[in-house]
Amino acid sequence: MIVLGVESSCDETGVAIVKDERKILANVVASSLKLHRRYGGVVPEIASRMQLESIAGIFTEAIKIAKIRPEQIGLVAVTTHPGLPGSLMVGIAFAKALALSLGKPILGVNHIHSHVYANLLGYTNIKLPAVALVVSGGHTSLFYIKDFSKIQVIGQTRDDACGEAFDKVAKIMGLGYPGGPLIEKIAQSGNKHKIKFACSRMSNELDFSFSGIKTAVLYYLKDKKSGIKFSQDLAASFQETVVNVLVKKSLLACKRKNVTRLLIGGGVAANGVLRQKFMAEAKIAGIDYFFPDINLCMDNAAMIAGLGGYLYQRGARSDFKN
């Protein structure tokens, strides 16, 4: 089956075409990130307006790249949650109109679950059950997955998401937006052991909290004199603490659920230090870990199309009458 996916949950606009749940024929993404930088974060009105203006052209480009006719599409899959309401509305309205014009079924897809499924677009040897970590600007969650239609939340952030903490710390340090790549870049020249930070302890060991370390960075900056080397050490120490927490809790979840497979997804999964740390620690723990390709870590429609096709073939249906 050929599935067309539509993704518009935040500042990206994506249209992709995936065949047989895993083969990417086209994956086109346009981002309005540059327009948000001056504001230090995503402005919902700007995001939805740019999506409204660009989505038709992106669809046309995807069809051209995939070298198919629209009539060959067997299913339209679209992100329905979670996300910015106005942005989601643009994608859903476009998907509904397209499905109606083609006389094809339409299926709503969970954006967070699709970040996990992105791994299946690059690997053929992933078997379930598995534990999954989704770590992004808006979400930090641990899942236990028996099947992609049976996903259980076993841990989640109780305040800031990990990516959100990176953005806020970068803003506190005067680095700019988005914060993750900027902190990772200057941290390369810093001493990650220079400053001792810690994330808050949670009653559920698999839950996360990143607001405390963000505040600790703020107070540390107030008490110390800043400088180039100081900023590098601060960034490295902050990043090291956060990455260690993500790795530790993910491996603990694998142990608790008695599984040896770990799937990681979301924008923060593109962080090189995070990947290196998982590579080292998962090997010691005897865990097979998987990361999507870098371009599939960010919001994209290929993961929506892939998961949509997977779920539809297994009986999932959506009611878009209301």
Buried (B, 14 or more C-beta within 10 A) or exposed (E): BBBBBBBBBBBBBBBBBBBEBBEBBBBBBBBBBEBBEEEBBBBBEBBBBBBBEBBEEBBEBBBEBBEBEEEBBBBBBBBBEBBBEBBBBBBBBBBBEBBEEBEBBBBBBBBBBBBBBBBBBBEEEBEBBBBBBBBBBBBBBBBBBEEBEEBEEBBBBBBBBBBBBBBBBBBBBEBBBBBBBBBBEBBEEBBBEBBEBEBBEBEEEBBBBBBBBBEBBEEBBEEEEEEEEBBBBBBBBBBBBBBBBBBBBBBBBBEBBEBBBBBBBBBBBBBEBBBEBBEEBBEEBEBBBBBBEEEBBBBBBBBBBBBBBBBBEEEBEBEBEE
